[in-house]
Amino acid sequence: MWKVDKGSLTGVTTANYASVLDWKTAELGKKTILLKNTDANHSLKYKLLGYAVEGGNMKELATETILAPGEVAEFHYSRQWDKLELMATSNSGAVSYQVDYEGQGA
């Protein structure tokens, strides 16, 4: 049976790194994540973490990067991960964002 998992989330960052997407991907082969900074004035920082097994070691797949207002970060993975976690923060506190994600697998 073919599985598709997709969605869209919006939110606001905090002054400390917090999870903006905590996505269980064990049954998905191909995965795409788009993170858009929807704030008009402030940048945000993000990083993407991967976990091979539940509760296991974390690998930083995308190191801390700054996303300017209106910019979109794009991630594509074919490798198997149990979970992908997208983290975001902002020095200015509350910065709005949108996360779109889609994964497919057999």
N, C-alpha and C positions, 0 to 999 in steps of 0.2 A: 504494500500500500504506500502510495506517495504522500509525503507529509510536507505541508507548507506552514510556516509560522511567521506571521508578519504583524506589524503594528506601528503606531505612531504615538509618541509621548511628548508632552510639553511640560515645562516647569521653570523654576528659577533657581539659580545657583546660591550657595551660601559662601561664607568667608573661608570655609575649610572644604577640602575635597569630600565630595559625597557621590554616591552611586546615582547616575541618571538612567542607567540601563543595566539590569542584572538578568542576563539572558541564558537560560539553560539550552545548550545547543548540541547535546550528545547525539541526538537523532538526525542532525542536519549536516549535510555535506558542504553545501555552498551557502555562504552567509554574506550579507551586505548590511552595512550600517552607515547612515548619513547623520551627521550632527551639524545643525545649523545654529549659529548665534543669531537669534532674532531680536536682540537688543539693538537699539538705534545708536547708542552712544559709548558703550563699554565693551571691552574685549573679555573673553573668558579663557581659562586654561583647561586642558583636558589631557587625559591619558587613558589608554585601553589596556586592560589586563586579561590574560587568558589562564584558565585552569584546566589541566589535563584530566584530573579526577576530582570528585567532590571532596572538599576539605583538604586538597593537596596543595602543592607548591604553586605559587603564582609566577607567571612570566609577564613582564611588561612588554606588550606587543607594540605599543606606540608610546614613546616617552613624552613627557610633558611638553605640550605645544600650545601656542597662543592662537586663538581664533578671533579675528577682528569682527566688528559688527557687520552682519550680513553674509559673512563667509560660511562655507560648508566644508566640513572634513568628511572624507569618504574612505571606508574600510571594506576590503573584500578578502574573505578567507575561504580556502578549500580544505585546509587542514582540519583534522578532527579536534575539537575542544569540548570538554564537558560544559564549560561555562565561559562566556565573555562578559566582562564588566567594564562599562564605560564610566569614568569618573570625571567630574567637572568642578571647578571653583572659579572665583573671581576676587581680585583684590578690592574691587568696589562693592562686594557683597552680592546684592540681588541682580543677576543678569539673566534675561529670559533666553530659553533655548527650545529647540525641537529636535527630537531623535526619531528617525524613521528606520525600521529594520525589517529584513526579510531573509528567511532561510528556507532551503529546500533539501529534502533527503528521502531516501527509500525506506 
